[in-house]
Amino acid sequence: MHITSLPGPYGIGEIGHHALEFIDTMKHMRLGVWQFLPTGPTAYGDSPYQPLSSFAGNEMLIDIGDLVAHGFLSDEEVTELKLLPARYVDYGSLIPIKSRLLNLAARRFRTKAKAELKGEFDAFLERHDKAWLHDYALFRILKSAHGERPWPEWRPEYVYREEKAIRRLEASAAEQIEWIKIIQCIFHYQWQRLRDYARAKGVMLFGDMPIYIALDSADAWARRELLEIDDAGRPEAVAGVPPDYFSEEGQLWGNPLYDWDTHAATGYRWWIDRLRSAADLTDIVRIDHFRGFEAYWSVPADSQTARNGAWLPGAGDELFDAMSDALGNLPIVAEDLGVITPEVEALRDRHHIPGMHVLQFDVTDPEFDLVDVDVNSVCYTGTHDNDTTIGWFHGSPGDMRSREEIRRHQAAALAVTGGTRASIHLDMIRAAFSTPARLAIAPLQDYLGLGSEARINTPGTSSENWRWRVLDTQLSDRLCDDIASMVEASGRAQPD
């Protein structure tokens, strides 16, 4: 369940009170790992997989109630957020309201923050300002000044980061730059409180990292030498995947590709810093599209679909050797779905990285047996890119499968799980729990038995995604007791 899907009164799930309560709920359920989507700041389309920074936190996740408690905001000032929907995130209404409130809180920080929090800010600047924070603040100021357009469309002096233009900006927008840095400090301060609480309760936080960065990001603007783009931000080729289960045309992500030779020349320093940053926030991190490290799908930048592309060699062993030399055991899970070759599996296994099994895919294979799931893997009923189990089982509008395929998949799921049509969502969870996989995970929507209306993402679409939220009333004591019983019966229960 993504952070945005938490219940709460302020229009979006946040990393404060309700996140801590959800940790308590997980303990009631006897669950020990909470997986969520990337937590970077989002832009157009609200996708967590196209963040504006690989290092910054999404300010929309900051706990508003905590800012009220610190005296940075008043109850009256946050009333407008309380009028937003509770069942879904209305990003179009939320973002301008919450951004205004966050800037107001940041403006009051210097006069109202206690010494401890001011000390946290000073330490935060010392650690992050030169590494990424200052460039991120400049990027956000300039993006706002240019009507939120991507940086290759900015005025030339900012596209090319001319020193005089940057110095003038630093002088004229010094206050706004500091507000952005304060907001980032507050995010990381609140996040560390969440992580400390999770650790104390024995719950591991499982994060997610997109393999690629967005062209419209502070990373690309400040470190374009790491990418296959020219100084103006123009790529010759972009990332994607060829046609697969999710899309007949493939998925044209449009992200710039890495200049792996430059990364190698630096000892993969940027990747080491990126993984270290992720490890500061989470106990485990899934790297999306792991197969791109062995070979990646390069699509001409002017293509309209991802059908026409070529597989090119990725960074391979060198990257993972460099990261493990710098960081020790890598807390990584490989998203190894889709077109996976023996070479990709060998790369994964050489570095002892767990892969993934998704039962919605696996049960449709006539040769599949639950006992054949790898021990060194994470077994899912479905992921954020799948429909809910109920939606998948019955079929939903826009389903690429024929009615005959859906019937075959229904029969296969019932045969593998030994379950019934009415209980298939719970039967699939029990099946995942029964596998030898080191870790078994199900989306909260499957525990709740929800249909396609609760799906959080449909790949290949750019609207109505990332919006679903759970209500407090849905996380009932009865639900928690039922899940706890399932977990205990499987032998996977966390100790009290």
C-alpha positions in Angstrom: 0.0 0.0 0.0 1.4 3.3 -1.0 1.7 6.1 1.6 -0.8 8.2 -0.4 -3.5 5.5 0.2 -3.4 5.9 4.0 -6.6 7.3 5.7 -6.5 10.7 7.2 -8.3 14.1 7.2 -6.1 16.1 4.9 -6.8 14.8 1.4 -3.9 12.4 1.0 -2.1 9.7 3.1 0.7 11.3 5.1 3.8 10.1 7.1 2.6 11.2 10.5 -0.1 10.0 12.9 -2.0 7.8 10.5 1.2 6.2 9.3 2.2 5.3 12.8 -1.4 4.0 13.5 -1.0 1.8 10.4 2.2 0.3 11.8 0.1 -0.6 14.9 -2.6 -2.1 12.6 0.0 -4.2 10.9 1.2 -5.5 14.3 -2.5 -6.5 15.0 -2.5 -8.3 11.6 0.8 -10.0 12.5 2.4 -8.6 9.4 6.0 -7.5 9.4 6.8 -5.8 6.1 5.1 -2.7 4.6 5.9 -2.2 0.9 5.1 1.2 -0.8 5.9 3.0 -4.0 8.7 5.5 -4.6 8.4 8.5 -2.3 10.0 11.2 -4.5 8.2 14.5 -5.5 5.8 13.9 -8.4 4.9 16.1 -11.3 2.5 15.9 -14.2 0.4 12.7 -14.0 1.3 12.2 -10.3 3.3 9.1 -11.0 5.8 8.1 -8.3 7.8 6.5 -11.1 8.6 9.9 -12.7 9.9 11.9 -9.7 11.4 15.3 -9.9 14.4 14.1 -7.8 16.0 10.8 -6.9 16.9 12.2 -3.5 14.1 14.6 -2.4 10.9 13.5 -0.6 7.4 14.1 -1.8 6.3 17.2 0.2 2.6 16.1 -0.4 3.3 13.3 2.1 4.3 15.7 5.0 2.0 15.4 8.0 -0.1 18.6 8.3 -1.2 17.7 11.8 2.4 17.8 12.9 2.9 21.3 11.5 -0.2 22.4 13.5 1.3 20.8 16.6 4.6 22.7 16.1 2.7 26.0 15.7 3.7 26.5 12.1 0.0 26.3 11.0 -3.3 26.9 12.7 -6.4 24.7 12.7 -8.3 27.3 10.8 -5.6 27.5 8.1 -5.8 23.8 7.3 -9.6 23.6 7.1 -9.6 23.7 3.3 -7.7 20.4 3.2 -10.3 18.8 5.4 -12.9 19.4 2.7 -11.1 17.2 0.2 -12.4 13.7 -0.6 -11.5 10.9 1.8 -11.9 8.0 -0.7 -9.4 9.2 -3.3 -6.7 11.8 -3.8 -7.8 14.8 -5.8 -4.4 15.9 -6.8 -5.6 18.9 -8.8 -7.2 20.4 -5.7 -4.7 19.1 -3.2 -1.4 20.3 -4.6 -2.1 24.1 -4.7 -3.7 24.1 -1.3 -1.0 22.1 0.4 1.9 23.8 -1.4 0.6 27.1 -0.1 0.4 25.8 3.5 3.8 24.2 3.3 5.4 27.5 2.2 3.5 29.3 5.0 4.9 26.8 7.5 8.4 27.1 6.1 8.2 30.9 6.4 7.4 30.6 10.1 10.0 28.0 10.8 12.8 30.4 11.7 10.8 32.1 14.4 8.6 29.3 15.7 10.8 26.2 15.5 12.3 24.9 18.7 16.1 24.6 19.0 16.0 20.8 18.4 14.3 21.2 15.1 16.5 24.1 14.1 19.5 21.9 14.9 18.0 19.1 12.7 17.8 21.6 9.8 21.4 22.7 10.2 22.6 19.1 10.2 20.3 18.4 7.2 22.0 21.2 5.3 25.4 20.0 6.2 24.7 16.6 4.9 22.7 17.2 1.8 23.0 20.8 0.5 26.0 20.3 -1.7 25.1 16.8 -2.7 21.7 17.4 -4.1 19.5 19.8 -2.0 20.6 23.1 -3.4 20.3 22.0 -7.0 16.8 20.6 -6.2 15.7 23.9 -4.7 17.0 25.9 -7.7 15.2 23.4 -10.0 11.9 23.8 -8.2 12.1 27.6 -8.2 12.9 27.7 -11.9 10.3 25.1 -12.8 7.6 27.2 -11.0 8.9 30.4 -12.7 8.5 28.7 -16.1 4.9 27.6 -15.6 6.0 24.1 -14.6 7.3 23.4 -18.0 10.2 20.8 -18.4 13.6 22.3 -18.0 14.6 21.9 -21.7 11.9 24.5 -22.4 13.2 27.1 -20.0 15.0 30.3 -20.9 18.4 29.4 -22.4 20.6 30.8 -19.5 18.8 28.4 -17.2 18.7 25.4 -19.6 22.5 25.7 -19.8 23.0 26.6 -16.2 25.0 29.8 -16.9 26.8 30.8 -13.8 25.8 34.4 -13.7 22.1 33.6 -14.2 22.3 31.0 -11.3 24.0 33.5 -9.0 21.3 36.1 -9.7 18.6 33.6 -8.9 20.3 32.6 -5.7 20.3 36.2 -4.6 16.8 37.2 -5.8 15.0 34.0 -4.5 17.1 33.3 -1.4 14.0 33.1 0.9 12.0 30.8 -1.4 15.1 28.6 -1.8 15.4 28.3 2.0 11.7 27.4 2.2 12.2 24.5 -0.1 15.1 23.2 1.9 13.1 23.6 5.2 10.2 21.6 3.7 12.6 18.8 2.7 14.1 18.8 6.2 10.6 18.5 7.6 9.9 15.5 5.3 13.0 13.7 6.4 12.5 14.6 10.0 9.0 13.1 9.9 10.2 10.1 7.9 12.8 9.2 10.4 10.2 9.3 13.1 8.2 6.8 11.1 11.1 4.6 10.5 12.2 4.6 14.2 8.6 3.7 15.1 8.5 0.9 12.6 11.8 -0.5 13.9 10.6 -0.4 17.5 7.5 -2.3 16.5 9.4 -4.9 14.4 8.0 -3.7 11.0 10.3 -3.4 8.1 9.8 -0.6 5.5 10.1 -1.8 1.9 10.7 1.0 -0.6 10.8 1.2 -4.4 13.3 2.8 -6.8 12.7 3.4 -10.5 15.7 2.3 -12.5 15.5 5.4 -14.6 15.2 9.1 -13.7 12.8 11.5 -15.4 14.2 13.9 -18.0 12.2 16.6 -16.2 14.1 16.2 -12.9 16.6 18.0 -10.9 19.0 15.1 -11.4 18.9 15.4 -15.2 19.1 19.2 -15.1 22.1 19.2 -12.7 23.9 16.0 -13.8 23.1 15.7 -17.5 26.6 14.2 -18.1 25.2 11.0 -16.6 22.6 10.6 -19.3 22.5 10.1 -23.0 21.3 13.7 -23.7 22.9 16.8 -25.2 23.4 20.0 -23.2 19.9 21.2 -24.3 18.3 18.1 -22.8 17.5 16.4 -26.1 17.8 12.5 -26.1 18.5 10.5 -29.2 16.8 7.4 -27.6 14.6 6.8 -24.6 13.6 4.0 -22.3 10.7 1.6 -22.5 9.8 -2.1 -22.9 8.6 -4.0 -25.9 5.1 -5.3 -26.2 4.1 -7.6 -23.2 1.1 -8.6 -21.0 0.4 -5.0 -20.0 0.4 -3.4 -23.5 0.2 -4.5 -27.1 2.3 -1.5 -28.1 4.9 -1.9 -25.4 5.5 0.8 -22.8 7.1 3.9 -24.0 8.3 5.5 -20.8 10.3 8.3 -22.5 13.0 8.4 -19.8 16.5 9.4 -20.8 19.0 6.5 -20.9 22.2 6.3 -18.8 25.6 7.0 -20.2 27.1 3.9 -18.6 30.6 4.8 -19.6 30.5 8.0 -17.6 29.0 6.2 -14.6 31.8 3.6 -14.8 34.5 6.3 -15.0 33.2 7.8 -11.7 33.1 4.4 -10.0 29.3 4.5 -10.1 29.4 7.2 -7.4 25.9 8.5 -8.3 24.4 5.1 -8.0 26.1 4.4 -4.7 24.8 7.7 -3.3 21.3 6.9 -4.6 21.1 3.5 -3.0 22.6 4.9 0.2 19.9 7.5 0.3 17.2 4.8 -0.2 18.7 2.7 2.6 18.5 5.8 4.9 14.7 5.7 4.4 13.9 2.0 4.1 15.1 -1.5 5.2 14.6 -3.0 1.7 14.3 -1.4 -1.7 12.8 -2.9 -4.9 14.6 -1.7 -8.0 12.1 -1.4 -10.8 13.0 -3.0 -14.2 16.0 -4.8 -12.9 16.5 -6.5 -16.3 17.7 -3.1 -17.6 21.0 -3.5 -15.8 21.8 -6.5 -18.0 20.3 -5.2 -21.2 17.8 -2.3 -21.8 15.3 -1.5 -24.5 16.4 1.6 -26.4 13.7 3.3 -28.4 14.3 6.2 -30.9 13.2 9.4 -29.3 10.8 10.3 -32.1 8.9 6.9 -31.8 5.2 7.0 -31.0 5.2 3.5 -29.4 7.8 1.2 -27.9 7.4 -1.5 -30.6 10.6 -0.4 -32.5 13.7 -0.6 -30.4 16.8 -2.5 -29.6 18.3 -4.3 -26.7 21.7 -2.7 -25.6 24.1 -3.9 -22.9 23.6 -2.4 -19.4 26.1 -1.9 -16.6 26.0 -5.5 -15.4 28.2 -6.8 -12.7 30.4 -3.7 -12.4 27.6 -1.7 -11.0 26.6 -4.2 -8.3 30.2 -4.9 -7.4 30.8 -1.2 -6.9 27.7 -0.7 -4.8 28.4 -3.8 -2.6 32.1 -2.7 -2.1 30.8 0.7 -0.9 27.7 -0.3 1.0 28.1 -4.0 2.0 25.2 -6.3 1.6 22.7 -4.7 -0.8 19.2 -4.5 0.6 17.8 -5.0 -2.9 14.9 -6.9 -4.4 14.9 -7.2 -8.2 11.7 -6.5 -10.2 12.4 -9.2 -12.8 9.1 -9.5 -14.5 8.4 -9.5 -18.2 11.0 -10.6 -20.8 13.6 -12.2 -18.6 16.6 -14.0 -20.2 19.0 -16.5 -18.6 21.6 -13.7 -18.6 19.3 -11.5 -16.4 18.7 -14.4 -14.0 22.4 -15.1 -13.8 23.2 -11.4 -13.0 20.6 -11.4 -10.2 21.8 -14.7 -8.8 25.5 -13.8 -8.9 24.7 -11.0 -6.5 22.2 -13.0 -4.4 19.4 -10.6 -5.1 15.9 -11.9 -4.6 13.5 -11.8 -7.5 9.7 -11.7 -7.8 6.9 -14.1 -8.4 3.4 -12.7 -9.1 0.6 -15.3 -8.8 -1.7 -13.6 -11.2 0.9 -14.4 -13.9 2.2 -17.7 -12.5 -1.1 -19.5 -12.0 -1.9 -19.2 -15.7 1.1 -21.4 -16.5 -0.1 -25.1 -16.8 3.3 -26.2 -15.4 3.2 -23.9 -12.4 3.3 -25.4 -8.9 3.4 -23.3 -5.7 6.3 -25.4 -4.3 8.5 -24.4 -7.3 8.6 -20.7 -6.2 12.2 -19.8 -5.4 13.1 -19.5 -1.8 15.2 -16.3 -2.5 12.2 -14.4 -3.8 9.2 -12.3 -2.9 5.8 -13.8 -3.8 2.9 -11.5 -4.6 -0.7 -12.0 -5.4 -0.4 -8.9 -7.6 1.5 -5.6 -7.7 0.6 -2.0 -8.1 0.6 -2.6 -11.9 -1.9 -5.4 -11.7 -5.7 -5.2 -11.2 -6.8 -6.3 -7.8 -7.2 -10.1 -7.5 -11.0 -9.7 -7.5 -10.8 -7.5 -10.6 -8.4 -9.8 -12.3 -10.4 -12.9 -11.6 -13.7 -11.6 -12.9 -12.3 -9.3 -15.7 -12.8 -5.6 -15.8 -13.4 -2.9 -18.5 -10.4 -2.5 -20.7 -9.1 -6.0 -19.9 -6.8 -7.2 -22.7 -7.9 -10.8 -22.2 -10.7 -12.4 -24.1 -13.6 -13.9 -22.2 -12.2 -17.3 -22.9 -8.8 -16.4 -21.5 -10.5 -15.0 -18.4 -12.4 -18.3 -17.9 -9.2 -20.3 -18.4 -7.4 -18.1 -15.8 -10.3 -18.5 -13.4 -10.1 -22.3 -13.7 -6.3 -22.2 -13.3 -6.5 -20.0 -10.2 -9.1 -22.2 -8.6 -7.1 -25.3 -9.3 -3.8 -23.9 -7.9 -5.4 -22.4 -4.8 -8.1 -25.1 -4.2 -10.4 -22.2 -3.4 -13.7 -20.8 -4.5 -15.0 -18.0 -6.7 -16.3 -16.1 -3.6 -13.0 -16.4 -1.6 -10.5 -16.2 -4.4 -8.8 -13.0 -3.0 -8.1 -14.7 0.3 -7.2 -18.0 -1.4 -4.6 -16.3 -3.5 -3.1 -14.7 -0.4 -3.0 -18.1 1.4 -1.4 -19.5 -1.7 1.3 -16.8 -1.6 1.9 -17.5 2.1 2.2 -21.2 1.4 5.1 -20.9 -1.0 8.8 -21.3 0.0 9.4 -17.6 -0.9 11.3 -15.8 1.8 8.7 -13.0 1.8 5.0 -13.0 0.7 3.1 -9.8 0.1 -0.4 -8.9 -1.0 -1.9 -5.5 -1.7 -4.2 -4.2 0.9 -7.0 -4.2 -1.7 -6.7 -8.0 -1.8 -7.0 -8.3 2.0 -10.1 -6.1 1.7 -11.6 -8.1 -1.2 -12.0 -5.0 -3.4 -12.6 -5.0 -7.1 -11.2 -3.0 -10.0 -12.6 0.2 -8.6 -9.7 0.1 -6.1 -7.0 -0.5 -8.7 -4.2 2.0 -8.1 -2.5 2.0 -11.5 -3.2 0.9 -15.1 0.0 0.8 -17.1 -0.1 2.6 -20.4 -2.6 5.2 -19.1 -1.9 8.7 -17.7 -5.0 9.6 -15.8 -7.1 8.3 -12.8 -4.0 6.5 -11.3 -2.4 6.7 -7.9 -5.7 7.9 -6.3 -7.1 5.1 -4.2 -7.3 5.5 -0.4 -8.4 3.2 2.3 -10.9 4.4 5.0 -10.3 4.0 8.7 -13.6 2.1 8.9 -12.3 -0.5 6.5 -9.4 -1.4 8.8 -11.7 -2.9 11.4 -10.7 -5.1 14.3 -12.5 -8.0 12.6 -10.4 -7.6 9.5 -7.2 -7.5 11.5 -8.2 -10.6 13.5 -9.0 -12.5 10.3 -5.7 -11.5 8.6 -3.8 -12.4 11.8 -5.4 -15.9 11.8 -4.3 -16.4 8.1 -0.8 -15.3 8.9 -0.5 -17.5 12.0 -1.9 -20.5 10.1 0.8 -20.0 7.5 3.6 -20.0 10.0 4.8 -16.6 8.8 3.5 -14.6 11.8 5.8 -11.9 13.3 6.4 -12.4 17.0 4.4 -10.3 19.4 
